[in-house]
Amino acid sequence: MKNYTITVNGNVYDVTVEETGSTPSVAAPKRAAAPAATPAPAAKPAAATGAGSVKIEAGAAGKVFKLEKKVGDSVKKGDAILVLEIMKMETPVVAPEDGTVASIDVAVGDAVEAGALLATLN
């Protein structure tokens, strides 16, 4: 079994994929449940550093590829704030709602873990 975190239109999904020909094991359900429970506690300490009230967090581990917006820019729901490179693919991180960018908490080239604070909005 392999676990993946997939972001589609700003919604984050934890997906478990079973490999063909493998025999399911008793430990597989425990392993699938751990990633969903682990990022939430890890994200809370990082979220305390942002300046705005709306936190934008990484849906998966990756590298900051490009910043699309800067502090003070107005954004609409769905606008790209920054781009992460995840598994050699450019993945835009979008605004979950309308607002103003209050902080950008990463820089181009930074490696980030799933759940890491990327930016905040007001």
Order of alpha helices (4+ residues) and beta strands (2+ residues): beta-beta-alpha-alpha-beta-beta-beta-beta-beta-beta-beta-beta
